[in-house]
Amino acid sequence: MAATEASAIFPLVLLLHLLFSGLAAARQDDCPPFSCGQLRDVKTPFRRKDDPAICGETAYQLSCDANRSTIRIGSADYFVTQISYENSTFRLVDRSLANGSCGLPAQPLSPTTWSTAGLYCGSYYWASFMSCSETIRNDTRYHLLSCLSHKDTLVYVIVAPEADELGYLHPWCEYLSMIPVAYDAFVIPPSSAIDAFSILQKGFDCYIPGRNRKSTIIHQCLKEATR
């Protein structure tokens, strides 16, 4: 009985082995590293629109031109300025904040936004933009944004640890937008709005999912089987 079961299982094991080997070979042939804008040697999970379906992940699809690479999150495109496979991170910069000038992020980038896109971009440091009906006094964390404020509404920005938490919110203010801040961009708290936008100009980090070679092949097999 045991010999019969073993003989029945062996062809299945052999088939899986051949399938995984074939997928691995296909990935090497069909999914070589590529350049995208200023980035070089870009590898899985990143992909380009016209790459074979087996290459990379849709959530990590890049758009490339001569000087820039971008990735879509929600309703906005973000510059991809660096990729570190060693640290399993890639750096994004909001296009609306890339030149360091006053303005709101392209969209509120909350955990819901990036998780819906299939990404994780968490940070201990955040920038939050507040709309307030009264002047904020005796709170040096709030920096007035003259470019966005008018007579009846004052807009402030906070760049601080966990600035996305409600504890920073004054009773006469409401959240307008938020965006994570890169760890190495926040050296000291900003002393002005100009400092705050200089920090935001450096972007924030998202994380590359860690997969070993075998689990990647299995994932791709399942991906193909469910298409």
Secondary structure, DSSP 8 states (H G I E B T S, - for coil): -HHHHHHHHHHHHHHHHHHHHHHHHHHHHH---EEETTEEEE-TT-EETTS-TTSS-GGGEEEE-SS-EEEEETTEEEEEEEEETTTTEEEEEETTTTT--S---SS---HHHHHHTT-----SEEEEEEEESS---S-TT-EE-TTT--SS-EEEEEEEETTTSGGG--TTEEEEEEEEE-GGG-SS--SSHHHHHHHHTT-EEEE-----HHHHHHHHHHHHHT-
